[in-house]
Amino acid sequence: MAVSVSIIGSGFAALSASCYLAQNGYEVHIFEKNKQIGGRARQLQKDGFAFDMGPTWYWMPDVFERFFADFEKKPSDYYNLEQLDPAYTVFFGRNKKISIAAGLENIYQVFEQEEVGSSAKLKKFIAEAKNNYDIAIKDLVYRPGNSPSELITPQTIKKLKSFFSTISKEVRKEFKNKKLTQILEFPVLFLGAKASNTPAFYSFMNYADFGLGTWHPKGGMHKVIAGMESLAKSLGVNITTNAAVEKILVKNNTATGIQINGQKITSDYVLSGADYHHTETLLPKENIQYPETYWKKKIFAPSSLLFYVGFNRKIKNVTHHSLFFDTDFEMHAKAIYDEKRWPEDPLFYASFPSVTDISVAPIGKEAGIFLIPLAPDVEDSPKIRERYFRKIIRRFEHITEQKVSEDILFKESFCVKDFKKDYNSYKGNAYGLANTLLQTAFLRPKLKSRKVKNLYFTGQLTVPGPGVPPSLISGKLAAGLIQNSRK
């Protein structure tokens, strides 16, 4: 009889783990609290428009390729990828923008045009970033975070200094142009922390950006979820939606299953891809590893205020991904990371996927996604959301030199309260725990419970960290620990 695993949640990490477990002969059942699978990568459909509700950036294509290759598949078996060119545009004000083209040689030219001599510096910086990428993404992140020794290799010993310097220091040591420094510091925001708090070793994100490029799966990121769902089901995974887990059943300090709507479902293992903090609230008090005091001391990645907007016409002067850095970057970072309050003049991100993908909006119309990074647990109300929408739309209209307010067919919003309600997210965070030096690898919450046998965790609050590619890796690591526990 097959060994059974109950998986809580259906995000990237949970789906990844389910595939590896099913491939190895386990009986796997996923239980998702929402009516649609995907976790934060759900899709909103309305009036012919389709919006990715969470991740919109497809970076590190090699990680996706490696995942599907483990099952003798390719991403193209499930969705079509297009490299974006430009990858994204950064707006610094009216008539002040820099577009990051596809291809390193083109990016070197962009930098040189902005600051004479910067292309040579960028080549050196990217060579180091690529070396870091090869060490981190091809090796270190596939280790389960059990001990410090996992980080000690001949390669990392040579990189020791880069763990104690920061991205900000290394970037600003070489580049003086403010626009270029902001572009180089931007990718680490995906790790959930300020560049001034992120180890310089994480420059591998710059190689992910410039070296590997920005891609788009036709139909949106939810197509990746749909592909993983198809793979999981072909391997025998069962998926149940509208199934919020009420309890994790424990007997003699061993997980024996879960409870949904009062019904007990037994299994040999329980693996949670849901919020780590929330998962532990489903346990008896004596089986909780990390008390409230632990979580309160942790540095969380930001939350977000998101708007999904249907426009009645095509929007001019924008690209698929657009960043609006026309206000003070440092003031915004200080507000959300240090002071834990709403930023007065927020930077924001806008995605118009229908610029390159006609499948996500009716012909002649535009799908727009707007995101403002926020501190977790800030006050959230319809009035505040509307005030901030007006703020960014006014700036958007000024910078792109067009009126769009009268062309809005509808808008939907998603913020702190929704992250808590839909994902049981701790303090409404959007990206999990920030990847700071003291929250890296073995210093993150463990994949395997120390107090409950046969209970495991996966996702962005554990190893290796926030982001879609790390979540795919996290699922593989958790599945591997379960498999190894039976040897």
C-alpha positions as CSV (number, residue, x, y, z in Angstrom):
1,M,0.0,0.0,0.0
2,A,1.4,3.4,-1.0
3,V,2.6,5.9,1.7
4,S,0.2,8.8,1.8
5,V,0.9,12.5,2.0
6,S,-1.5,15.3,2.7
7,I,-0.4,18.6,1.3
8,I,-1.8,21.9,2.6
9,G,-2.0,24.6,-0.1
10,S,-1.5,24.6,-3.8
11,G,1.1,27.3,-4.6
12,F,4.3,26.7,-6.5
13,A,6.1,25.0,-3.6
14,A,3.2,22.7,-2.8
15,L,2.7,21.7,-6.5
16,S,6.4,21.1,-6.9
17,A,6.6,18.9,-3.9
18,S,3.5,17.0,-5.0
19,C,5.0,16.1,-8.3
20,Y,8.3,14.8,-6.8
21,L,6.4,12.7,-4.2
22,A,4.0,11.3,-6.7
23,Q,6.8,10.4,-9.1
24,N,8.4,8.4,-6.3
25,G,5.3,6.4,-5.6
26,Y,3.6,8.3,-2.8
27,E,-0.2,8.7,-2.7
28,V,-0.5,12.5,-2.7
29,H,-3.5,14.7,-2.0
30,I,-3.5,18.5,-2.1
31,F,-6.0,20.5,-0.1
32,E,-6.5,24.1,-1.1
33,K,-8.7,26.5,1.0
34,N,-9.6,28.7,-2.0
35,K,-11.8,27.8,-5.0
36,Q,-8.9,28.2,-7.4
37,I,-5.4,26.6,-7.1
38,G,-2.2,28.5,-7.3
39,G,-1.9,30.2,-3.9
40,R,-0.6,33.7,-4.6
41,A,-0.4,32.9,-8.3
42,R,-4.1,32.8,-8.8
43,Q,-5.8,34.4,-11.8
44,L,-8.6,37.0,-11.8
45,Q,-10.9,36.8,-14.8
46,K,-13.4,39.6,-15.5
47,D,-15.2,40.8,-18.7
48,G,-12.7,39.2,-21.0
49,F,-9.6,40.3,-19.1
50,A,-7.2,38.0,-17.3
51,F,-4.9,39.2,-14.5
52,D,-2.1,37.4,-12.6
53,M,-3.1,38.2,-9.0
54,G,0.4,37.6,-7.7
55,P,3.7,37.0,-9.5
56,T,4.1,38.6,-12.9
57,W,7.8,38.3,-13.5
58,Y,9.3,35.1,-15.0
59,W,13.0,35.2,-14.1
60,M,15.5,32.4,-13.9
61,P,14.1,30.3,-16.7
62,D,16.8,27.7,-16.0
63,V,15.1,26.8,-12.7
64,F,11.8,26.1,-14.4
65,E,13.6,24.0,-17.1
66,R,15.4,22.0,-14.4
67,F,12.1,21.4,-12.6
68,F,10.3,20.1,-15.7
69,A,13.4,18.1,-16.8
70,D,13.2,16.1,-13.6
71,F,10.0,14.6,-15.1
72,E,11.4,14.4,-18.6
73,K,9.4,17.4,-19.7
74,K,10.0,20.9,-20.9
75,P,8.2,24.2,-20.1
76,S,7.1,24.2,-23.7
77,D,5.1,21.1,-23.1
78,Y,2.8,23.2,-21.0
79,Y,3.1,26.9,-22.0
80,N,4.8,29.2,-24.6
81,L,7.5,31.5,-23.5
82,E,8.5,34.9,-25.0
83,Q,11.5,36.9,-24.0
84,L,10.5,40.5,-23.4
85,D,12.4,43.2,-25.2
86,P,12.6,45.6,-23.5
87,A,12.6,43.5,-20.4
88,Y,11.2,46.5,-18.5
89,T,11.3,50.3,-18.5
90,V,12.1,52.5,-15.5
91,F,10.5,55.9,-15.4
92,F,12.3,58.6,-13.4
93,G,10.0,61.4,-14.3
94,R,8.4,63.0,-17.4
95,N,10.6,62.4,-20.4
96,K,13.1,60.6,-18.1
97,K,13.2,56.9,-18.6
98,I,15.6,54.0,-19.2
99,S,14.5,50.8,-21.0
100,I,16.5,47.6,-20.2
101,A,16.9,45.9,-23.5
102,A,17.2,42.1,-24.0
103,G,20.8,40.9,-24.2
104,L,23.9,41.9,-22.2
105,E,25.6,43.8,-25.1
106,N,22.5,46.0,-25.5
107,I,22.4,46.6,-21.8
108,Y,26.1,47.6,-21.7
109,Q,25.2,50.2,-24.4
110,V,22.3,51.5,-22.4
111,F,24.5,52.0,-19.4
112,E,27.3,53.7,-21.4
113,Q,24.8,56.2,-22.9
114,E,23.7,57.1,-19.4
115,E,27.2,57.3,-17.9
116,V,30.5,57.2,-19.8
117,G,32.7,54.4,-18.6
118,S,29.9,52.5,-16.8
119,S,29.7,49.7,-19.4
120,A,33.2,48.4,-18.4
121,K,32.2,48.5,-14.7
122,L,29.0,46.7,-15.5
123,K,30.8,43.9,-17.4
124,K,33.0,43.3,-14.3
125,F,30.0,43.5,-12.0
126,I,27.9,41.1,-14.1
127,A,30.9,38.6,-14.4
128,E,31.0,38.5,-10.6
129,A,27.2,38.2,-10.4
130,K,27.2,35.3,-12.8
131,N,29.8,33.5,-10.7
132,N,27.6,34.0,-7.7
133,Y,24.6,32.7,-9.6
134,D,26.5,29.6,-10.6
135,I,27.4,28.9,-7.0
136,A,24.0,29.8,-5.5
137,I,21.3,28.7,-7.9
138,K,23.1,25.7,-9.4
139,D,24.2,24.4,-6.0
140,L,23.6,26.1,-2.6
141,V,19.9,26.6,-2.9
142,Y,19.3,22.9,-3.5
143,R,20.5,22.2,0.0
144,P,17.9,21.8,2.8
145,G,19.2,24.3,5.3
146,N,19.9,21.8,8.0
147,S,23.3,23.2,9.1
148,P,25.9,25.9,8.5
149,S,28.2,23.4,6.9
150,E,26.0,23.4,3.8
151,L,27.3,26.9,3.0
152,I,30.9,26.0,3.4
153,T,32.4,25.1,0.1
154,P,35.7,26.0,-1.6
155,Q,33.7,28.5,-3.7
156,T,31.9,30.2,-0.8
157,I,35.0,30.5,1.3
158,K,36.4,32.6,-1.5
159,K,33.2,34.7,-1.4
160,L,33.3,35.3,2.4
161,K,33.6,39.0,2.1
162,S,30.6,39.3,-0.1
163,F,28.4,37.9,2.7
164,F,29.5,40.8,5.0
165,S,29.2,43.6,2.5
166,T,25.9,44.7,1.0
167,I,24.5,45.1,-2.5
168,S,24.2,48.8,-1.9
169,K,27.8,49.2,-0.9
170,E,29.2,47.3,-3.9
171,V,26.9,49.0,-6.4
172,R,27.6,52.5,-5.1
173,K,31.3,51.9,-4.9
174,E,31.4,51.5,-8.7
175,F,28.4,53.5,-10.0
176,K,27.7,57.1,-9.3
177,N,24.8,57.7,-11.5
178,K,21.6,57.6,-9.4
179,K,19.5,56.1,-12.1
180,L,21.9,53.3,-12.7
181,T,22.3,52.5,-9.0
182,Q,18.6,52.3,-8.6
183,I,18.3,49.9,-11.6
184,L,21.1,47.7,-10.1
185,E,19.5,47.7,-6.6
186,F,16.0,47.0,-7.9
187,P,16.4,43.1,-8.4
188,V,17.1,42.4,-4.7
189,L,13.6,43.7,-3.9
190,F,12.5,40.3,-5.1
191,L,14.3,38.9,-2.0
192,G,12.2,41.1,0.2
193,A,14.8,43.4,1.8
194,K,16.6,46.7,1.2
195,A,19.8,46.6,-0.9
196,S,21.5,48.1,2.1
197,N,20.5,45.0,4.2
198,T,21.1,42.4,1.5
199,P,24.5,40.6,1.3
200,A,26.5,41.5,-1.8
201,F,26.6,37.8,-2.7
202,Y,23.0,38.2,-3.8
203,S,24.2,40.1,-6.8
204,F,23.3,36.9,-8.5
205,M,19.9,38.5,-8.9
206,N,21.5,41.0,-11.3
207,Y,22.7,38.2,-13.5
208,A,19.2,36.7,-13.4
209,D,17.9,40.1,-14.6
210,F,20.5,41.2,-17.2
211,G,22.1,37.8,-18.1
212,L,19.1,35.5,-18.3
213,G,16.5,38.1,-19.2
214,T,12.8,38.6,-18.5
215,W,10.3,36.2,-20.0
216,H,6.5,36.0,-20.3
217,P,4.5,32.8,-20.5
218,K,1.6,33.5,-22.9
219,G,-1.6,33.7,-20.9
220,G,0.2,34.8,-17.8
221,M,2.0,33.3,-14.9
222,H,-1.1,31.3,-14.0
223,K,-0.3,29.2,-17.1
224,V,2.7,27.9,-15.2
225,I,0.5,26.8,-12.4
226,A,-1.9,25.2,-14.9
227,G,1.1,23.3,-16.4
228,M,2.2,22.1,-13.0
229,E,-1.3,21.1,-12.2
230,S,-1.4,19.1,-15.4
231,L,1.9,17.4,-14.6
232,A,0.8,16.7,-11.0
233,K,-2.4,15.1,-12.1
234,S,-0.7,13.0,-14.7
235,L,1.5,11.6,-11.9
236,G,-1.6,10.7,-9.9
237,V,-1.9,13.7,-7.5
238,N,-5.4,14.4,-6.2
239,I,-6.4,18.1,-5.7
240,T,-9.4,19.3,-3.6
241,T,-10.3,23.0,-3.5
242,N,-12.6,24.8,-1.1
243,A,-10.9,22.7,1.6
244,A,-9.6,24.8,4.5
245,V,-7.6,22.7,6.9
246,E,-8.8,23.3,10.5
247,K,-6.3,21.1,12.4
248,I,-3.2,19.0,11.9
249,L,-3.8,15.7,13.7
250,V,-1.0,14.7,16.0
251,K,-0.7,11.5,18.1
252,N,2.3,10.7,20.2
253,N,4.1,13.7,18.7
254,T,3.6,12.3,15.2
255,A,1.4,13.8,12.4
256,T,-1.4,11.4,11.5
257,G,-3.4,13.6,9.1
258,I,-5.6,16.7,8.9
259,Q,-9.1,17.8,9.7
260,I,-11.3,19.6,7.2
261,N,-14.9,20.7,8.0
262,G,-14.8,18.4,11.0
263,Q,-13.8,15.4,8.9
264,K,-10.5,13.7,9.8
265,I,-8.3,12.6,6.9
266,T,-5.5,10.3,7.9
267,S,-2.2,10.2,6.1
268,D,1.4,9.1,6.8
269,Y,2.9,12.5,6.3
270,V,1.6,16.1,6.4
271,L,3.4,18.7,4.3
272,S,2.3,22.4,4.5
273,G,2.8,24.8,1.7
274,A,0.7,27.3,3.5
275,D,1.9,30.2,5.6
276,Y,4.4,28.7,8.2
277,H,3.2,30.7,11.1
278,H,-0.5,29.9,10.4
279,T,0.3,26.2,9.9
280,E,1.7,26.0,13.4
281,T,-1.5,27.5,14.8
282,L,-3.2,24.3,13.5
283,L,-1.1,22.2,16.0
284,P,-1.5,21.5,19.7
285,K,0.3,24.2,21.6
286,E,3.0,21.8,22.9
287,N,4.0,21.0,19.3
288,I,4.6,24.5,18.1
289,Q,8.3,25.1,17.2
290,Y,8.3,28.9,16.8
291,P,6.4,31.0,19.3
292,E,4.9,34.4,18.6
293,T,8.1,36.1,20.0
294,Y,10.1,34.4,17.3
295,W,8.0,35.7,14.4
296,K,7.8,39.2,15.9
297,K,11.6,39.5,15.7
298,K,11.8,38.4,12.1
299,I,12.2,40.8,9.2
300,F,9.4,40.2,6.7
301,A,9.3,41.1,3.1
302,P,6.8,43.8,2.1
303,S,3.1,43.5,1.6
304,S,1.5,45.1,-1.4
305,L,-1.4,47.2,-2.5
306,L,-2.5,45.8,-5.9
307,F,-5.0,47.1,-8.5
308,Y,-6.3,45.0,-11.4
309,V,-7.6,47.5,-14.0
310,G,-9.4,47.0,-17.2
311,F,-8.9,49.9,-19.6
312,N,-11.3,50.7,-22.5
313,R,-8.4,51.5,-24.9
314,K,-4.7,50.7,-25.5
315,I,-2.3,52.6,-23.2
316,K,0.5,54.5,-24.8
317,N,4.2,55.0,-23.8
318,V,4.4,51.9,-21.6
319,T,6.0,48.5,-21.8
320,H,4.9,45.1,-20.5
321,H,6.8,45.8,-17.2
322,S,7.1,49.5,-16.0
323,L,8.7,50.8,-12.8
324,F,8.0,54.3,-11.6
325,F,11.0,55.5,-9.6
326,D,10.0,59.2,-9.9
327,T,9.9,59.7,-6.2
328,D,12.5,59.2,-3.4
329,F,13.6,55.6,-3.4
330,E,15.2,55.9,0.1
331,M,12.1,57.6,1.7
332,H,9.8,54.8,0.4
333,A,12.2,52.1,1.7
334,K,12.5,53.9,5.1
335,A,8.7,54.1,5.4
336,I,8.0,50.4,4.7
337,Y,11.1,48.7,6.2
338,D,12.1,50.9,9.1
339,E,9.0,52.9,10.2
340,K,6.3,50.3,9.2
341,R,3.9,52.9,7.8
342,W,2.3,53.9,4.5
343,P,4.8,55.8,2.2
344,E,3.7,59.3,1.4
345,D,4.9,59.3,-2.2
346,P,5.3,55.6,-3.1
347,L,7.3,54.1,-5.9
348,F,5.1,51.8,-7.9
349,Y,5.2,49.1,-10.5
350,A,2.8,48.7,-13.4
351,S,2.4,45.7,-15.7
352,F,0.5,45.8,-19.0
353,P,0.7,42.2,-20.1
354,S,-1.7,42.9,-23.0
355,V,1.1,45.0,-24.6
356,T,2.7,41.8,-25.6
357,D,0.0,39.2,-25.0
358,I,-3.3,39.7,-26.8
359,S,-4.8,36.7,-25.0
360,V,-5.2,38.6,-21.7
361,A,-7.5,41.4,-22.8
362,P,-10.2,42.0,-25.4
363,I,-9.0,43.5,-28.7
364,G,-8.4,47.2,-28.4
365,K,-8.4,47.2,-24.6
366,E,-5.6,47.0,-22.0
367,A,-5.1,45.0,-18.9
368,G,-3.2,46.9,-16.2
369,I,-1.8,45.7,-12.9
370,F,-0.5,48.3,-10.4
371,L,1.5,47.4,-7.3
372,I,2.7,49.6,-4.4
373,P,5.1,47.8,-1.9
374,L,3.9,48.3,1.7
375,A,4.9,47.4,5.2
376,P,3.1,44.3,6.5
377,D,0.2,44.9,8.9
378,V,-0.4,48.6,8.0
379,E,-4.0,49.9,8.2
380,D,-6.0,48.8,5.3
381,S,-9.4,50.3,4.3
382,P,-11.3,51.0,1.1
383,K,-10.7,54.7,1.7
384,I,-6.9,54.3,1.9
385,R,-6.8,52.1,-1.1
386,E,-8.7,54.6,-3.2
387,R,-6.5,57.5,-2.0
388,Y,-3.4,55.7,-3.1
389,F,-4.9,54.7,-6.4
390,R,-5.6,58.3,-7.2
391,K,-2.1,59.2,-6.2
392,I,-0.4,56.8,-8.6
393,I,-2.8,57.3,-11.4
394,R,-2.2,61.1,-11.3
395,R,1.5,60.5,-11.5
396,F,1.1,57.8,-14.2
397,E,-0.9,60.3,-16.3
398,H,1.7,63.0,-15.9
399,I,4.7,60.9,-16.6
400,T,3.3,59.0,-19.6
401,E,1.6,62.1,-20.9
402,Q,-1.9,60.8,-21.3
403,K,-5.3,60.8,-19.5
404,V,-6.4,57.3,-18.6
405,S,-8.9,57.8,-15.6
406,E,-11.9,58.2,-17.9
407,D,-11.0,55.0,-19.8
408,I,-11.2,52.7,-16.7
409,L,-13.8,50.1,-17.2
410,F,-13.3,48.6,-13.7
411,K,-10.7,48.1,-11.1
412,E,-10.3,45.5,-8.3
413,S,-7.9,45.8,-5.4
414,F,-6.0,43.5,-3.1
415,C,-4.2,44.5,0.0
416,V,-3.1,43.5,3.5
417,K,-6.5,42.3,4.6
418,D,-6.9,40.1,1.5
419,F,-3.4,38.5,2.0
420,K,-4.5,37.6,5.5
421,K,-8.0,36.3,4.5
422,D,-7.1,34.4,1.3
423,Y,-3.6,33.1,2.3
424,N,-3.5,33.2,6.1
425,S,-0.4,35.4,5.5
426,Y,1.4,36.5,8.7
427,K,0.7,40.2,9.1
428,G,-0.5,40.2,5.5
429,N,3.0,39.9,4.0
430,A,3.2,39.2,0.3
431,Y,6.6,37.6,-0.1
432,G,7.5,35.8,3.1
433,L,10.7,36.3,5.1
434,A,13.3,38.7,3.7
435,N,16.6,37.2,2.7
436,T,18.9,39.1,5.0
437,L,22.2,37.7,6.3
438,L,20.6,36.4,9.5
439,Q,17.6,34.9,7.7
440,T,19.5,32.9,5.1
441,A,19.7,29.1,4.6
442,F,20.0,27.3,7.9
443,L,18.9,30.4,9.8
444,R,15.4,30.2,8.2
445,P,12.5,28.2,9.7
446,K,13.1,24.5,9.1
447,L,11.6,22.3,6.3
448,K,11.2,19.5,8.9
449,S,9.4,20.0,12.2
450,R,11.6,19.5,15.2
451,K,8.6,18.7,17.4
452,V,6.3,16.6,15.2
453,K,7.5,13.6,13.4
454,N,6.3,13.3,9.8
455,L,5.4,17.0,9.6
456,Y,7.2,19.1,6.9
457,F,7.0,22.6,5.5
458,T,7.7,24.2,2.2
459,G,7.4,27.7,0.6
460,Q,8.8,31.2,0.9
461,L,8.9,31.4,4.7
462,T,11.4,28.5,4.8
463,V,14.3,27.4,2.6
464,P,15.6,28.7,0.2
465,G,13.4,31.9,0.4
466,P,11.0,34.2,-1.4
467,G,10.2,34.1,-5.1
468,V,8.8,31.7,-7.6
469,P,12.0,29.8,-8.6
470,P,13.0,29.4,-4.9
471,S,9.5,28.0,-4.3
472,L,9.9,25.4,-7.0
473,I,13.2,24.4,-5.3
474,S,11.7,24.4,-1.8
475,G,9.1,21.9,-3.0
476,K,11.8,19.6,-4.3
477,L,13.8,19.9,-1.0
478,A,10.8,19.1,1.2
479,A,9.9,16.1,-0.9
480,G,13.4,14.9,-0.7
481,L,13.4,15.1,3.1
482,I,10.2,13.0,3.2
483,Q,11.7,10.4,0.9
484,N,15.0,10.3,2.9
485,S,13.1,9.8,6.1
486,R,12.0,6.4,5.0
487,K,15.5,5.1,4.2
